[in-house]
């Protein structure tokens, strides 16, 4: 297999990284320096859901698999980029939005391209489109086990004015041992058909999720 192009789908992780409301913020400080110790080492603190990350089933199911227990085949494979740009804030992505893409099946990673990463770093980022529960059920029935998007939440993000729906999509995906990816970016850079996608997380023992370096590759035999 020849890799012709690799597109980085990951957001930068630094002190300015936007986190889900209430989550730990990222912090980093020098622990050792070349001047004092002969080498550089950073001390890093962050939440398991920081930046571009995946949710393991344990995120919403106490008996679900932790991120270090996931079968890595769930996290790499052929991808389908579903273009759902141009939707209004807090709009629902239904099956009619997904149905024109007919390559859903076992082993396929579904990436929802909402275009909402353009709002990253602003309050509007949390007013993103979200996946309808029935559409999620249809994807899972087709055999899909990883759904990701370029926004902070696959469900609607609760606000003071809108408490949301209780994270139905997270519960549905967790119930079948699936994985959710959030905070992707640069999906417009996947301008080629049939990408090979990787969302491999840090192997954090016992964690509900972990940051990933998400990429999409154009490959040829």
Secondary structure, 3 states (H helix, E strand, C coil): CEEEEEEECCCCCCCCCCCCCCCCCCEEEEEECHHHHCCCEEEEECCCCCCCEEECHHHCCCCCCCHHHCCHHHCEEEEEEEECCCCCCCCEECHHHHCCCCCCCCCCEEEEECCHHHHCCCHHHHCCCEECHHHHHHHHHCCCCEEEECCCCCCCCCCCCCCCCCCHHHHHHHHCCCEEEECCCCHHHCCCCCCEEECCECCCCCCCEEEECCEEEEEEC
